[in-house]
């Protein structure tokens, strides 16, 4: 398993994006977090097998009914997540 960090760019704050990500990631048993960043983007981190990376990216892309995802940047993450998928503040 590996940890990944994503920066989601678009209309993703103030539209229940984090809540939808948290609910869908929890439903699919992902471990990690999602949080708003001060520049208007959203950060999401997850620990998963590489084979589950595409389903997680699909969750980020879908977002919420009122969100508009323009781009998702992917990075390596050093933190390892083993419990739940949470919203961080």
C-alpha positions in Angstrom: 0.0 0.0 0.0 1.0 3.5 -0.7 -0.1 7.0 0.3 -1.1 9.6 -2.2 -1.9 13.3 -2.0 -4.1 15.2 -4.4 -4.8 18.9 -4.9 -8.3 19.4 -6.5 -8.7 22.6 -8.5 -12.0 24.1 -9.5 -15.2 25.2 -7.8 -14.8 22.9 -4.8 -15.3 25.0 -1.7 -18.7 26.0 -0.4 -20.5 23.3 -2.4 -20.4 20.3 0.1 -17.4 18.9 -1.9 -15.6 17.7 1.3 -18.7 16.1 2.8 -19.5 14.2 -0.4 -15.8 13.0 -0.7 -15.9 11.9 2.9 -19.1 10.0 2.5 -18.2 8.2 -0.7 -14.6 7.4 0.4 -16.0 6.0 3.7 -18.6 3.9 1.7 -15.7 2.4 -0.4 -13.6 1.9 2.8 -10.8 4.3 1.9 -8.6 5.7 4.7 -7.4 9.3 4.7 -8.7 12.8 4.8 -10.0 15.8 2.8 -9.6 19.4 3.7 -10.0 22.9 2.3 -6.8 24.9 1.6 -6.6 28.7 1.8 -6.0 29.2 -1.9 -9.5 27.8 -2.8 -8.3 24.3 -3.6 -9.0 21.1 -1.7 -6.4 18.6 -0.5 -7.2 14.9 -0.2 -4.8 12.2 1.0 -5.4 8.4 0.9 -3.6 5.2 1.6 -4.5 2.4 -0.8 -3.3 -0.2 -3.2 -2.4 1.1 -6.6 -5.3 -1.0 -8.0 -7.8 1.2 -6.0 -6.3 4.5 -7.1 -8.6 4.9 -10.1 -11.8 4.4 -8.0 -10.6 7.0 -5.5 -9.8 9.5 -8.3 -13.4 8.9 -9.7 -14.7 9.9 -6.3 -12.6 13.1 -6.4 -13.7 13.9 -9.9 -17.4 13.3 -9.2 -17.4 15.6 -6.1 -20.7 17.0 -5.2 -23.7 18.0 -7.4 -22.6 21.7 -7.4 -18.9 21.2 -7.6 -16.8 21.7 -10.8 -13.5 19.8 -10.8 -11.1 21.4 -13.4 -7.9 19.5 -12.5 -6.5 17.0 -10.0 -2.7 17.1 -9.2 -1.2 13.9 -7.7 1.7 13.7 -5.4 3.4 11.3 -3.0 2.3 11.4 0.6 4.5 10.4 3.6 1.6 10.0 6.1 0.1 6.5 6.3 -3.7 6.2 7.0 -5.3 3.2 8.6 -8.5 4.5 10.2 -11.6 6.1 8.5 -11.8 8.9 6.0 -12.2 12.2 7.8 -12.7 15.9 7.1 -9.8 18.0 8.5 -10.1 21.6 9.3 
